[in-house]
Amino acid sequence: MAGRRRVDPAEVRAAVSAVLPWLDGGAEPARPELAAAVRSSLRTLAQVAPGRTVEVRVPPFAAVQCVDGPRHTRGTPPNVVETDARTWLELATGRLDWPAAVDSGRVSASGGRADLSGLLPLLRFD
């Protein structure tokens, strides 16, 4: 992870905590709050599962490469996970499980290694 800033767990918890009311049915957060929650949680994923085998995309906010294995260097990655911000944050916080997200079409996962079920949830707010 050369060149990557180490994730501060307190910063991640604060950023994600700011959007929890929205995930629980409240008003949508301001775009900067939403962006901070998505970016910090994706950086956490990349730190927990370092590697370059799977690309996780949450447009328009961020994308990270993670999961150890064969390195991808050119063109479209063979293992891609893509979803929206709300779904990603629900997965990251344990409000939605991976099979339900994939089965409902809320997550697009292509490639044999594009399964994040063993890595989620990243954060618990019990």
N, C-alpha and C positions, 0 to 999 in steps of 0.2 A: 504494500500500500504506500509506496514511496510517493511523496508529494501530496498525500491526502491528509487533511487535518483530522486528528483524533476526535472522535465524537465524545462530547461531554454529556453523560447520562442526565444530569440535572437540566441542561439546556433542552435536550430532547423531550424530557417529561414536561417541562414548562411549555414548550411549543405545542405538543400534542394535547396537553391539558386545556389549552386555550380553545381547541376545537371540539372538545368532548360534548359540550351542550348541543352543538349542531348534530353530532353523530347520534345523540339521544333524542332528536326531534325538534331542537330549538332553531333559532335563526341562523342563517348561513354566516360564517365568519367573514371578516374583511379578507380580501385577496392576499395581502402580505402575511396574515396569520395562517391562512390555509397553505400558502407556499412554504412557510417556515416549518409547519408540521410535516408536510410531505417530504421536503428535502432532508430534514433532520432524521426522520424515520427511515428514509431510503439509505442515508449514510450509515445508520445503525445496522441495517441489513448487510451492507457491504463490509462493515467491520466484523459482524458476527459470522458471515460466510464469505471470507475473502476469496477472490478468484476472478476469472474472466470468461466463464463458461455460459452464464445466463445473463441476458440483459433485461432489466426490469424497467419498464417505462410507465410514467404517470404524467402524460401530457396535460397541460403545457408546462408543468413545473420542473420535472427532473427525470433523469434516467441514470441507472447505475449498472455496472457489471459486477457480478458476484458469483459465488459457488466455484469451488476448486474443481479442476478438471482440464480438459483440452482447451487451450487458449484460442480465442477467436480474434483475428486481426484485420480482416478485410471484408467489405460487403455486408450484407444482411446477416446478422448472427443466426446460427442454427437453432438457438434456444432463446425464445423471447416470451416475456410475460408483459402484457399491457392491460392497464385498467385506468379508471378515473380516480380522482383524488378521494372521493368519499369511500369507494370500495376499498382502495388501498388502506386508508386509515382504519376502516372497520376490520380489515384483515390484521393489520399491525397491532390493533388493540384487543383482538379476540372477540369482537362483536359479530364477526362473520367467519365461518370456517372455510377453508380452501375448497373442499369438494362442492359445497353449496355455491360458492362464488363461480367456480368453473361450470358447474351444471346449469346454472341460471344464465350463463353467458355474460356475467358481469366482469369476468376475467378472460382474456384471450391468452392461452398458453400453448405455444408451439415448440416442438422439439422434445426429445426424450429426457432431457434434464430440466425442463421447465416446470418443475413441481416444487413449490415452496412450502408444502404442507408441513414438512419437518422443521421448518425455521420459524413458523408463525404460531402464536402471536409473538411479536417482538417486545411488546410492553403490556403490562397488566395494571389495571386501575381498579382494584377490588376495594 
